[in-house]
Amino acid sequence: LSGNTRFITDNNNYIVDLKMEKIEKPFDLDIKLKGYAGIVETGLFCNVVDTVIAGVGNKVEVINKKRENKP
């Protein structure tokens, strides 16, 4: 919800924007959120990518997942 505008997916689900300063345990939060009735998906994308490029304040941060047993 932005102002009085509601955002709805192609499947008629609402999109809710939640601003958090820092997420200490994203995997735990992802599981907890998905445990609530009506929550279909989160934007945390756990186990989806190896590298994230994020705008943080006036900087760009590149976060690389530690690769275990990979060349």
C-alpha positions in Angstrom: 0.0 0.0 0.0 1.5 3.3 -1.1 -0.7 6.2 0.0 -4.1 5.0 -1.2 -2.7 2.8 -3.9 -2.9 -1.0 -3.4 -0.5 -3.3 -5.3 -2.0 -6.6 -6.4 -0.2 -9.5 -8.2 -1.5 -11.3 -11.3 -3.0 -13.9 -8.9 -4.9 -11.2 -7.0 -2.6 -11.3 -4.0 -1.7 -8.1 -2.2 1.9 -6.9 -2.1 2.9 -5.5 1.3 6.1 -3.5 1.6 8.0 -3.8 4.9 11.0 -1.6 5.6 13.5 -3.1 8.0 16.8 -1.5 9.0 18.8 -4.7 9.1 17.8 -8.3 8.9 20.1 -10.3 11.2 18.7 -13.8 10.3 17.1 -13.7 6.8 16.5 -17.5 6.6 14.7 -17.5 10.0 12.6 -14.4 9.0 11.7 -16.0 5.7 10.4 -19.1 7.4 8.6 -17.2 10.1 6.8 -14.9 7.6 5.7 -17.8 5.4 4.2 -19.4 8.5 1.6 -16.7 8.7 -1.7 -17.5 7.0 -2.0 -15.6 3.7 1.7 -14.9 3.1 2.6 -16.6 -0.2 6.2 -15.4 -0.7 8.7 -13.0 0.7 11.3 -10.9 -1.2 14.2 -12.3 0.7 15.1 -14.8 -2.0 17.0 -17.2 0.3 19.1 -19.7 -1.6 18.3 -18.2 -5.0 21.5 -16.3 -5.9 25.2 -16.2 -5.0 25.8 -12.5 -5.4 23.6 -9.5 -4.3 24.3 -5.9 -5.4 22.5 -3.6 -3.1 22.2 0.2 -2.7 22.8 1.0 0.9 22.6 4.8 1.6 24.9 6.5 -0.9 27.0 3.3 -1.4 26.7 0.1 -3.5 27.5 -3.1 -1.6 28.3 -6.4 -3.3 27.6 -9.3 -1.1 28.9 -12.7 -2.1 27.7 -16.0 -0.7 30.5 -18.2 0.6 30.9 -21.1 -1.9 31.4 -24.4 -0.1 33.1 -27.2 -2.1 32.9 -25.2 -5.4 35.8 -24.1 -7.5 
